[in-house]
Amino acid sequence: MNNFRVYFVVFLAFLFFICAVIFIAFGMYNKAPITGLSGANVVGKPAPDFSIILTSGEHFTLSDNRGQPTILNFWNPYCPPCAEESPILQDVWVKYKNQGVLVVGIDSPVINAPEEASLKYINDFDLDFPIGRDSGAKITIDYGVLALPVTFFINQKGEVQFRKVGLIAHEEITAWLDSLELPAD
């Protein structure tokens, strides 16, 4: 009778373990990482307004630029995918700025980098689109940024049409721009 109790307890423990593994696996199945939710809360809504001092020393306020399609990119000099997409953003800026398209970079404190590293990054990539440092993290928080890079596409009405978490391709940007009614160059 004692052996039966031991076997029964071992069997119950094993059954409990199997159920726990299945429960955990089911809970994790097809779950996107939390970073994939970066900025999801602002899509389809008016873009949160902000003011920032640009690296050029000028002041920039998003609402002052309503009517212009805006590509708002959160980046950091210690973010490898950001380094891959910076030349793409610079190319889009050069190609579309005369059509009223605005590219704005926000140096986000998601990864804490000194200002010198940010300025070196801007110079190394020869970036000349408007870039500002979100030193207080207010813009990063208002946009719900959890990971870098993340890019927001703000239409002429000032609404966030969609956002891309992670490395963005040139084709994704131009597809969005092609869907807009832009004046001829």
N, C-alpha and C positions, 0 to 999 in steps of 0.2 A: 504494500500500500504506500510506503514511503517513496519507493522508486516512481510510482505513478505520479505522486505530487511533484516530484522533482522534474520529471519529464513534462508534466503539464505546465509548470511554471516556465520552464525553458521554452516550450512551444508558444506560450502566450507572449513571452518576451520577444521571441523571434517574429511572431505575427505583428506585434506592436511596432517593431523595427521596420518591417516591410511596409506596413501602412504609413509610417512616418516618411519613409523614402518616397513612396508613391505620392503622398500629399505634397511634399516639397517639390518633387519633379513636376507635378501637375500645376502647381502655383507658379513655377518658373517657365513653363512651356509657352513659347511665343511672346514672352514679355520683352518689350524694348527697354534698354537701359534708361535710367532717369535722365541722362544727358540728352537723349533724343527728344525730350519734352522741352528743351531749351527754347524759350520764346513762344511756345504754343499758345499761351494765354492772350497774346495780342493780335493774333491773326484774325482778320475779318473785322477789326475794330479800328477806330482812329489811332494813328501812331502817337504814342506818348510824346508830348512836346519836351524839348530840352534846349538848353543853351550851354555852350562850351567854348572855351578859348582854344583856338586852333594853334598848331605848332608854328604857324606863320605870325601869331600874335593877334590875329583878327578874332572877333566874336562871331559865333555862328549860332543861330536859333532856327530850329527845324521849321517852325510855323511861318517864319519869314520867307520860306521857300516853297510854300504850298503852291500847287499848280505844276511843279516840276516832279517828274518821276524820280524817285530817290532810291539808291541802293545803299543801305546802311549796313556796314560790315563791322562786326566786333572781332578784334584780333589782339595779338600780343606778340612781342618779339621772341618769346620762348616757345611758341606754338609752331611745330613743324608744318602742319597743313596750311597755316596762315602764310608761311613763307612760299608755299607752292601757289597759293591763289593771289598773292599781292601783285605779281606781274599781270595776271588776268584782269584784275580790277583796274590797274593802271592803263592797260590797253583799252578797256571799255571806256574809261574816263576820256582818254585822248580821242577815241573814235566818236563818242556820243555827246560830249559836253556842248558842242555847238548846236545840238538839237534840244538843249535844255535838260538833259539828263544829269543828275547830280550823283556823284559817288562820294560817300562820307565814311571815313574810317574812325572807329572809336577804339582807342587803346584801352582795353578793359583790364581791370585789376583782378580778374579771375585767377590769373597767374601773376603773382607780384613781381614786376620788373622795374628796375630803376629807370628814371627818365633818360639817362644817358644811353641805355640799351635801346630804348624806343627811338631816340633820335638817330642812333647809328643804323638801326633797321631801316628807317625811312630814307636815310641817305644811301645805304647800300642798295636798296631797290629803286632808288631814284623816283620816289612817289611824290607826285605834286597835286594829287586831289586833296580836298580838305580833310585833315586829320586832327583829332583832339584827344586829349588824355582824360579819361574818366576817373580822376584821382579819388573822388569821394564815393565811387561805385553807384551813384544815384541812377545814372542812365542804365547801367548794367542791370540793376535791380528792377527798374521800371519796365524794362523789356523782358525780364524773366530769363536772362542769360545764365545758363548753368555750365556751359562748356564752350570751348572755342575750336574753330571759328563758327560763327553763326551770322547769316546774312539775311536781312529783312528787305523786302521789296515793297516800297510805299508808292502807291499810285498818285495821280495828279489830284485826287480828292483828299489826299492825306491819310488814306486807309492802308493798313498793312495787308497787302493782297496775299502774300505767302512768305514763308521763311525757309531757309535751307540750313540745316545743322551739318557741319562738316565741310570738307573741301567742295567748293563750287566749281563747276566747269564753265568754260566760256560759252558753250552752247546753251546752258541753262539760263544764263543772263540774257543772251541775245534772243532766245525764244520769248522771254518775258517782254523785252523791249519791242520785239516785232509785233506783239499782241497789242501794243499801245499805239495811239495815233500821235506819232511824233512829227514835228515840222521837218521839212526837207533840210538837209545840211547846207 
